[in-house]
Structures are given as structure tokens and as C-alpha cells.
């Protein structure tokens, strides 16, 4: 969305990065801060900017005869100019959601004041299923292929490969590899401990042998030093 006082020009680079990941529906926030003629000019400038930067926005489908006319009309209205408010304002004998100014009240759900109702109808009631279908068929498909490519798997779409199954398989293989590495490290540690234990026992045996040897030599020296009295 873009506010009337937003920095101009738009940031098409960000929108271009998003148009392959999600459905983009341009809207103008705070549209009650400009006149009708200024708003029309602003809408035209936004659409020209998006087109010149090759930003792909979502368009309501016109192939279904039951909604083609209204969807075509709504496509021509983009970007939608909306006003937001959480306040209830008294207008005449009724209460409406809107924004109150010294010169009057902007009613959120009055189609003469903004496009909020039209936008809501298009998203929730008329084109909800198409939005889901486009998200699955286009955006998720690009995401799926990208993830598979990162895993070194090519998928041309003719025989779709389940990303979930592939992920689970790769995860299982990864866990098995980690377990193998862990087992190898544990075995190496056990071998090192065993070798160290054998080395300590060997050193201990050598020390005992030397001790016994020295003990015998000491005993022999003492016997040689004895002088017989008779």
C-alpha cells in the first residue's frame, strides 16, 4: 500500500521481489487527504510506475462470465483508494465507522467516499477461490521448485515431486548421516580410552617389574655386606 504522503517514486524493487512470492494488490491508504482529481492522478502515476518497472500485480479473473464484468471494472479501478478507522461516528440518526473532520465525516463503508467496500467484496466474496488457486498454482509452485533446486533435485512440472516427501526423505537421510557420524565418534572415543587403559596397565606393569628388580638388588647388596663373626 502507499500513502498519499509516501516518498515518491515508489520502491518497485521491493514489489518486484515480492510479486513472485505473493499476490500484490495495490492500494492507496489515507485517500481522504486529497481531492478526487488529485487521487485520480496519483492512481494513474502508481500504475504507470508499476508497469514501467515490470511489477506483476494480481488481476481479477475475467474468464468467468458471472463475474467478468465486475472484475473488469475493478481491475480498471486499481489501485484501490481506502480509508481506515476504528472509530464509530454519529451521522444523522445512525452510527457509522468513519473519520470525523471539521468539514464532515468520511464513512469507511460509503462507496462514494472510498473503495473499501469494493476491495472487501473483491477479496472475500467474489475472488477468494481464485486468490487461493493463484497462490497454490503460481506462487507455491515457484517456491516448491526453488526449494527442490536447492536440494539438487530438478522438477520440470511434468511429474511434480512432493516437497514434503522430499523434505522428509532428505531429513531422514541427514539424521541417519548424523547418527553414523555420532556412532563413529563414539567408537573412536571408546578405542582411545581402551588404548589409554592398556598403555596405563603396561606402564604399571613395567614399573612393578622395575620395583621388584630394585628390591632384589637391594636385598642382594645387604646380604653381601654381612660379616660372619666366627
Buried (B, 14 or more C-beta within 10 A) or exposed (E): EBEBEBEEEBEBEEBBEBBEBEBBBBBBBBBBBBEEEEBEEBBEEBBEBBEEBEBBBBBBBBEEEEBEEBBEEBBEEBBBBBBEBEEEBEBEEEEBBBBEEEEEBBBBEBEEBBBBBBBBBBBEEBBEEBBEEBBEEBBEBEEBBEBBEEEEBEBEEEEEBEBEEBEEEEEEEEEEEEEEEEEEEEEEEEEEEEEEEEEEEEEEEEEEEEEEEEEEEEEEEEEEEEEEEE
